[in-house]
Amino acid sequence: MVAGARCRQRGVTFLALLFAVAIGAIALAGSGALWQMESRREKEKELLFAGEAYRRAIASYVERSPGAPEYPPRLADLLLDPRFPMPVRHLRRLYLDPMSRDGKWQEIRRQDRIIGVASSAIETPIKLGDFPTHQADFEGASRYSEWRFIHAAGTPNRRGAAAQRAD
């Protein structure tokens, strides 16, 4: 009789252990989904930062043009502007597109010159509203590739001299 009670006790302990493992697995799955969402939000922030850095660098390139204003033919020209004898840098480094697998930006061109960049990612953004005024056209975008960081002619370079030195 004692042996039968021990078997039943082991069965209850085993069942309790299975429930504990199941609850732990559910908790891990939930935290994994939460971590994935938070990771994507961070990538969105990186995308907004890098895209704005490119927009400001293109604005600086255009504003500092000797003679008639012109846009850069290559993104690399933002790192070291070949139009000047002394090094002129409009951007500290070339940023990768954080939302695309290959990290390459979609270059937005007009007459073979780069006027802006956009992500090549087609996923739906998490952030759909509450953008600053200079990004108001991002409101309600259905994919990251619709977040286009374009410098329009006549648009001021939206940063002061201190921020310009930071790039």
C-alpha positions, 0 to 999 in steps of 0.5 A: 500500500505504501508503494502505491501512495508513492507512485501517486505522489510522483505522478502529482509532482510530475504533473506539477512540474509539467505545468510549471514548464508550460507556464515558463514557456508561455512567459518566455514566448511573451517576453520574446515577442515583447523583445522583438517589438522593442527591437523594431522600435529601436530600429525605427529610431535609428532609421529616423536618425540616419534618414534625417542625417542624410537629409541634413547632409544633402542640404549642407552639400547644396547650400555650400555649393560653389556657384549654382546649387547642386545635389551630390551624385553619390552618397560618398560625396557627403563624406568628403566633398570633392568640389573643394580643395580642402576637406569638407565633410557634410556627414561623419559616416555613411549610415546603413539602412537599419530596416533592410537586410542588406543595409542599402538605402534607396537613393531618390534621384532627380537628373542623376543627382541624389536629392534624398534617401528612403528605406527599401524595407516594405514592412509596416511601421510601428510608428504611424503618427506624432511626427515632427512637422518636417516629417508630417508626410510620414503620417499613416505610411503603410511601409518604411519605404514611404518614409522619404528623407528628401531635401527640397530646394529652398528648404533650410538646413534644419540645424544650428552650427553646433549640431552641424559640427556633431555630424 
